[in-house]
Amino acid sequence: MSEQFDLVIIGSGPGGYVAAIRASQLGQKVAIVERERLGGICLNWGCIPTKALLRSSEIKHYLDHASAYGLSAGAVGFDLVQVTERSRKVANQLNAGVKGLMKKNKVTVVEGVATLASATSVKVGERTLVAKNVIVATGARARELPHLKADGERVWTYRHALVPPAMPTELLVIGSGAIGVEFASFYNDMGAKVTIVEMLERILPVEDEEVSAFVEKSLKKQGMDIRTKASVEKLEVKADGVTATINGEAHRFSHVIVAIGIAPNSENLGLEALGVKLDRGHIVTDEWGRTNVPGLWAIGDVTGAPWLAHKASHEGIVAVEKIAEAPHAHPMDKSNIPGCTYSRPQVASVGLTEAKAKAAGHEVKVGRFPYIGNGKAIALGETEGFIKTVFDAKTGALLGAHLVGAEVTELIQGYVIARQCEATEAELMATIFPHPTLSEMMHESVLDAYGRVIHM
């Protein structure tokens, strides 16, 4: 006996559960299928628990440097079990919140592994869910080294690093994207000796070159060993540690985190049998989330870069509003997706880097403003960082913004809104920013691009 719905969503991560809520708001009868925990990787094993861990290491960092604020904290210790338990409690609280949202919005939650019997029919155990449309939101998982699988003891993926069996003493992080740098930052602040290995020429390779260079210098100052244009050729795991061969030289570590990217969860769904177009395992979609098979849609990490929770959520809304033929439906614009790295210092960006703007043929005007020139930053004791803005010299369009420093992951949204509203330098320069705030640097960077900076 089949169960009838307007929409069935496979996967309840930030793409799937947000799509389910929006579809319900638009009058759709919705079912969502989840094989593990509501909220997906982001809420349970990614975005949220990592930020809880980073908050603990941030507080420890401040306590370790209490004297800089005229305070005395003494020697600061920590209980790793309690630190990780706090992060799990945060994740569990939000998992319960998603359950509440599904109930509130009358979304039918089906637990189990889904397979596609057709583009509009989903099998979950003995149940068959039939719908006018199906959205695949199955996300992705950590990509592992081909010559060595993570064991959870000495070699970790991000999931193991969130619930470590022991505190690393010498930690090797393979990969310097957001995940790798965030874990490196956490464990370094908690007392581990950290080494980062990156195959490319610089860490955080998707960021603006100036930002990457600044972060590398900062992390080295914090005591990290960073090796770019390097590769791990061999890992030998023993009971007491790991020996890694890096560019022909052997080095010993207590633990290793593999952060070399992610692989889409597109296997065993029945996609190939339906003729769904894939690109290296990622489901190919148009700007609305449609696949090449009528009635079948896909959103989030399973569709490819950028692999970001907020991108998945927005794609879910875009797809659902198109399905429901909502009058305000709009296609996805990936150029306005912000990226954030929650290391110390934080990194945030949106739009084109200076190099990419020039490569695209733009004549550019570039503005910069340092944290050391901002009163609030000095008062906070957070003088490390800068804000960089890139404008089209002919039109005044904001092509990109690149921030590094304290709380830039909160500041970046101002530039995202500016790009979404197609603001030019004229509107940004005429905007009044409150004082004293870190956001004043956003204004000063714009002014600097046009020779009008005040405090530098």
Buried (B, 14 or more C-beta within 10 A) or exposed (E): EEBEBBBBBBBBBBBBBBBBBBBBBBEBBBBBBBBBBBBBBBBBBBBBBBBBBBBBBBEBBBBBEEEEEEEEEEEBEBEBEEBBEBBBEBBBEBBEEBBEBBEEBEBBBBEEBBBBBBBBBBBBEEBBBBBBBBBBBBBBBBBBBEEBEBEBBBBBBBBBBBBBEEBBEBBBBBBBBBBBBBBBBBBBBBBBBBBBBBBBEBBBBBBBBBBBBBBBEBBEEBEBBBBBEBEBEEBEBEEEBBEBBBEEEEBEBBBBBBBBBBBBBBEEBBBEEBEBEBEEBBBBBEEBBBBEBEBBBBBBBBBBEBBBBBBBBBBBBBBBBBBBEBEEBEEBEEEBBBBBBBBBBBBBBBBBBBEBBBEEEBEBBBBBBBBEBBEBBEEBEBBBBBBBBBBBBEEBBBBBBBBBBBBBBBBBBBBBEBBEEEBBBEBBBEBEBEEEBBBBBBBBBBBBBBEEBEBB
